[in-house]
Every structure is written in structure tokens, then in C-alpha cells.
Amino acid sequence: MKAFAIASIIAVSQARGPLPTAVFHGLGDQCVNPGMHDFARELGLGTGAYSHCVEVGNGSETSFFGNFQK
């Protein structure tokens, strides 16, 4: 059953084309940092889809003290 579900997801994604990817940085990081920018770009190149790092709040400060769900 699990293999069937995975095969179905792959078939649907291939039929529709690559899906865009949202990247969220970890604690103490920011999307403007070169590593995060490069990671999002490489992810997009590897998948053939649009990829973008989403900045929530004001970067590293919010990643420690903010509430992601808000």
C-alpha cells in the first residue's frame, strides 16, 4: 500500500510538472544569508521548480523569540 501511494504521488507530480518549494530557515538564520540563498537556489535547480526562502518576521531574532504559527 505504501509503495502504491508513493508511486501515485510521483505519477501525479510528473503529470503536473515540478512543484514550487518554500524553504524556511532554522533558528538564528535568515533568508538573506548566502547559505540559505544558495540552498534555495540549488534546491530549485535540482527539482526544476521555483524555490524561494520565506522570511518570517525579521530573521534571526524572530526565529528565536517569535511564534512561527502567528
C-alpha positions, -999 to 999 in steps of 0.1 A, spaced: 0 0 0 28 24 9 46 18 -24 14 24 -43 9 57 -25 44 68 -33 41 57 -69 8 76 -72 24 108 -58 53 106 -83 29 100 -112 8 130 -103 38 153 -98 53 142 -131 20 148 -149 16 183 -134 53 192 -135 76 202 -108 60 218 -77 74 250 -62 92 248 -29 91 271 1 122 270 23 120 282 59 153 289 77 162 275 111 170 291 144 193 321 142 194 321 104 180 345 78 170 341 42 194 369 32 224 349 44 244 334 15 240 298 27 202 300 27 201 318 -6 223 292 -22 204 263 -6 171 276 -20 187 282 -54 203 247 -56 170 231 -45 152 248 -73 179 238 -98 177 202 -86 140 199 -88 134 221 -119 109 241 -99 107 276 -84 122 276 -50 122 305 -25 133 311 11 104 326 30 114 351 57 90 351 86 93 381 108 126 399 109 150 370 105 172 356 133 156 375 161 121 362 153 134 327 148 144 326 185 118 347 202 88 347 178 59 324 174 61 307 139 23 299 139 15 336 142 
